């Protein structure tokens, strides 16, 4: 007696002499196919995985009806499907599919009556995992349904689908988070490029003035001449060209106005601190102060205030 035959004996619940080699091979083939399902579902979304599970169960177990639902303990994430394909869940499964309150852990089989099929045996499997919840209902008119082998295959198939669906949802969440982070980073980079372009003329002017003053000192110019030269070359250039730092009538200091303008462009406190060469705590104090002065409590309100007063 080889291992394959022994396995079939245990699963089919038959004596060794009743188990044919073809049945043993079929069992091993079906189990191997089920174990390979996650590799087939690796790039699919949850509804595609449910569709695949329905096809596998309907064909492999030769069912008259099947219903599958997964919801990850959140109604908004519910995915479901059934066979035969139609507008409604098969009649013999409809009541059980509406609730899982009558289902118990593991596989439970009950006999029901269907107007279309007559006496039907329905096997139910409730999936209750920390990261996934669901129901699998399968039905057949066979009086011996489900066999031990079919029960085992049902468990394996449902478990493989639960793992694949959880993985698909995790990957989808990661992709969405990455896309959102990349979009935010691109927006911040664009804002910084704009600010750099606006600040560059100011930095160039300051550099020229420092160079002129250094040259004047080297030539021995008296302090009065230095102040005169500075006054003639000085022009009012805002620190941040993209922000109007002078707004008559506003109760804000120049620095608070600059912080409000950057805040309204979507920068975080940490990013504002880095851009203005300030500490995080200093920026937080400016934000608290300007919120109090303009009478707002949230960033959205502060942004609206900045737009109304043309600060950006």
C-alpha positions in Angstrom: 0.0 0.0 0.0 1.6 3.3 -1.1 1.2 6.7 0.4 -1.1 8.0 -2.3 -3.6 5.2 -1.8 -3.5 5.6 2.0 -4.3 9.3 1.6 -7.3 8.5 -0.6 -8.5 5.9 1.9 -8.5 8.5 4.7 -10.1 11.2 2.7 -12.8 9.2 0.9 -13.6 7.3 4.0 -13.6 4.0 2.1 -11.8 0.7 2.5 -8.6 0.3 0.6 -10.2 -2.1 -1.9 -12.9 0.4 -2.9 -10.4 3.2 -3.8 -9.2 3.1 -7.4 -5.9 4.4 -8.6 -7.8 6.9 -10.8 -9.6 8.3 -7.8 -6.3 8.7 -6.0 -4.7 10.4 -8.9 -7.7 12.7 -9.2 -7.5 13.7 -5.5 -3.8 14.5 -5.8 -4.4 16.4 -9.0 -7.2 18.5 -7.5 -5.2 19.2 -4.4 -2.2 20.3 -6.4 -4.3 22.6 -8.5 -5.8 24.3 -5.4 -2.4 24.8 -3.8 -1.3 26.5 -7.1 -4.2 29.0 -7.0 -2.4 31.9 -5.2 0.2 32.0 -7.9 -2.6 32.3 -10.5 -4.3 35.1 -8.5 -1.2 37.1 -7.7 -2.1 40.0 -10.1 -5.9 39.9 -9.7 -8.2 42.0 -7.6 -10.6 40.6 -5.0 -13.7 40.3 -7.3 -11.5 38.5 -9.9 -10.3 36.1 -7.2 -13.9 35.4 -6.1 -14.9 34.7 -9.7 -12.0 32.3 -10.0 -12.9 30.5 -6.8 -16.5 30.1 -8.0 -15.4 28.5 -11.2 -12.9 26.2 -9.4 -15.5 25.0 -6.9 -18.3 24.6 -9.4 -16.3 22.5 -11.7 -14.1 20.6 -9.3 -16.9 19.5 -6.9 -19.5 19.3 -9.7 -22.0 21.4 -7.8 -25.5 22.5 -8.4 -25.0 25.9 -6.7 -22.3 27.9 -4.9 -22.2 31.2 -3.1 -19.1 33.1 -1.9 -18.7 36.3 0.2 -15.7 38.0 1.6 -15.8 41.3 3.5 -12.7 41.6 5.8 -15.0 42.6 8.7 -15.9 45.8 6.8 -19.2 46.0 4.8 -17.6 48.5 2.4 -15.1 45.9 1.3 -17.7 43.2 0.6 -17.2 41.1 -2.6 -19.5 38.3 -3.5 -20.6 36.0 -6.3 -22.5 32.9 -7.1 -23.1 30.1 -9.6 -25.1 29.4 -11.7 -24.7 32.9 -13.1 -28.0 34.9 -12.9 -29.6 37.9 -11.3 -30.2 36.2 -7.9 -28.4 33.8 -5.6 -29.6 30.2 -6.1 -32.8 29.6 -4.3 -31.4 26.8 -2.0 -28.6 29.2 -0.8 -30.5 32.4 -0.6 -31.6 32.3 3.0 -28.2 31.1 4.3 -26.3 33.8 2.2 -28.3 36.6 3.8 -26.9 36.0 7.2 -24.1 34.0 8.8 -25.8 33.8 12.2 -26.9 30.2 11.6 -23.4 29.1 10.5 -21.0 27.4 12.8 -17.2 27.2 12.7 -16.0 24.5 10.2 -18.1 22.8 7.6 -21.7 22.1 8.4 -24.2 20.2 6.1 -27.9 20.6 6.1 -30.7 19.3 3.9 -33.0 21.9 2.3 -35.8 21.8 -0.3 -35.6 23.7 -3.5 -38.5 24.3 -5.8 -36.2 23.9 -8.8 -34.1 21.0 -7.6 -36.1 19.2 -4.9 -34.1 17.8 -2.0 -30.6 19.5 -1.9 -27.7 19.1 0.5 -26.0 22.4 1.4 -22.5 22.5 3.0 -21.5 25.8 4.6 -18.1 27.0 5.6 -17.7 30.2 7.7 -14.4 32.0 7.3 -13.5 33.8 10.5 -9.9 35.0 10.4 -8.3 38.0 12.2 -7.9 39.7 8.8 -10.7 38.3 6.8 -14.4 37.1 7.2 -16.6 35.3 4.7 -19.0 32.6 3.9 -18.8 29.8 1.3 -22.0 27.8 0.5 -22.0 24.9 -1.9 -25.0 22.7 -2.8 -25.6 19.4 -4.6 -28.5 17.0 -5.2 -26.3 14.1 -4.5 -27.3 12.2 -1.3 -23.6 11.6 -0.3 -22.6 15.2 -0.7 -20.1 16.3 0.6 -17.7 13.5 0.9 -14.7 13.7 3.2 -12.5 14.5 0.1 -14.9 17.2 -1.1 -15.0 18.8 2.4 -11.2 18.9 2.5 -10.9 20.4 -1.0 -13.6 23.0 0.0 -11.5 24.0 3.0 -8.3 24.3 1.0 -9.9 26.3 -1.8 -11.6 28.8 0.6 -8.4 29.2 2.6 -6.3 29.9 -0.6 -8.9 32.4 -1.7 -8.9 34.2 1.7 -5.1 34.5 1.6 -5.1 35.8 -2.0 -7.9 38.3 -1.4 -6.1 39.7 1.8 -2.9 40.0 -0.2 -4.6 41.7 -3.1 -6.2 44.2 -0.7 -2.9 44.9 1.0 -1.1 45.5 -2.3 -3.9 47.8 -3.5 -3.7 49.8 -0.3 0.1 50.1 -0.7 -0.3 51.2 -4.3 -2.8 53.9 -3.4 -0.7 55.1 -0.5 2.4 55.3 -2.8 0.5 57.1 -5.5 -0.8 59.7 -3.0 2.6 60.2 -1.5 4.2 60.6 -5.0 1.6 63.1 -5.9 2.1 65.1 -2.7 5.9 65.0 -3.2 5.6 66.2 -6.8 3.3 69.0 -5.7 5.8 70.0 -3.0 8.7 69.9 -5.4 6.8 72.1 -7.8 6.1 74.6 -5.0 9.8 74.6 -4.0 10.9 75.1 -7.6 8.6 78.1 -7.8 9.9 79.5 -4.6 13.5 79.0 -5.6 12.8 80.8 -8.9 11.2 83.7 -7.0 13.9 83.9 -4.4 16.9 83.7 -6.8 16.7 87.4 -7.9 16.7 88.5 -4.2 19.7 86.3 -3.4 21.5 87.6 -6.5 20.9 91.2 -5.4 22.1 90.5 -1.9 25.2 88.8 -3.2 25.9 91.8 -5.4 25.5 94.2 -2.5 27.8 92.2 -0.3 30.4 92.0 -3.1 30.1 95.8 -3.7 30.4 96.5 0.1 33.5 94.3 0.3 35.1 96.0 -2.6 34.3 99.4 -1.1 35.9 98.4 2.3 39.0 97.1 0.4 39.3 100.5 -1.2 39.1 102.3 2.1 35.7 103.9 1.7 34.4 105.7 4.8 31.2 104.4 6.6 29.1 107.2 5.2 29.9 106.2 1.6 29.1 102.6 2.4 25.6 103.6 3.7 25.1 105.8 0.7 26.0 103.1 -1.8 23.8 100.6 0.0 20.9 103.0 -0.1 21.3 103.7 -3.8 21.5 100.0 -4.7 18.8 98.7 -2.3 15.4 97.9 -3.8 12.4 96.5 -2.0 12.4 92.8 -2.9 10.3 90.4 -0.8 11.9 87.4 0.8 9.5 85.1 -0.9 8.4 86.3 -4.3 5.5 83.9 -4.4 4.0 85.4 -1.3 2.8 89.0 -0.8 4.5 89.8 2.5 3.1 93.3 2.6 -0.7 93.4 3.1 -2.0 96.7 4.6 -4.8 96.2 7.1 -3.9 92.7 8.2 -3.0 92.2 11.9 0.0 90.0 11.1 3.7 90.6 11.3 5.8 90.2 8.2 7.0 86.7 9.3 3.5 85.6 10.2 2.4 86.6 6.7 5.2 84.6 5.1 4.3 81.5 7.2 0.6 81.9 6.3 1.4 82.1 2.6 3.5 78.9 2.7 0.9 77.2 4.8 -1.8 78.0 2.3 0.4 76.5 -0.4 0.2 73.1 1.3 3.6 73.0 3.1 3.8 71.3 6.5 5.2 73.1 9.5 8.5 71.1 9.2 8.8 72.1 5.5 8.1 75.7 6.3 10.8 75.6 9.0 13.3 74.2 6.6 12.5 76.7 3.9 12.7 79.7 6.2 15.6 78.5 8.3 13.6 78.4 11.4 13.1 75.8 14.1 9.9 73.7 14.1 8.9 75.2 17.4 9.3 78.8 16.1 7.0 78.0 13.1 4.5 76.4 15.4 4.4 79.6 17.5 3.9 81.7 14.4 1.1 79.4 13.2 -0.6 79.6 16.6 -0.3 83.4 16.7 -1.6 84.0 13.2 -4.5 81.6 13.8 -5.5 83.6 16.9 -5.1 87.0 15.0 -7.2 86.1 12.0 -9.7 84.1 14.0 -9.4 80.6 12.5 -8.8 77.1 14.0 -7.9 74.9 11.0 -5.5 75.0 8.0 -8.4 75.0 5.6 -9.8 78.2 7.1 -6.3 79.8 7.1 -5.9 78.9 3.5 -9.2 80.4 2.6 -8.2 83.6 4.5 -4.9 83.8 2.6 -6.8 83.4 -0.7 -9.3 86.1 0.2 -6.6 88.5 1.1 -4.4 87.7 -2.0 -1.5 86.4 0.1 -0.6 83.8 -2.5 
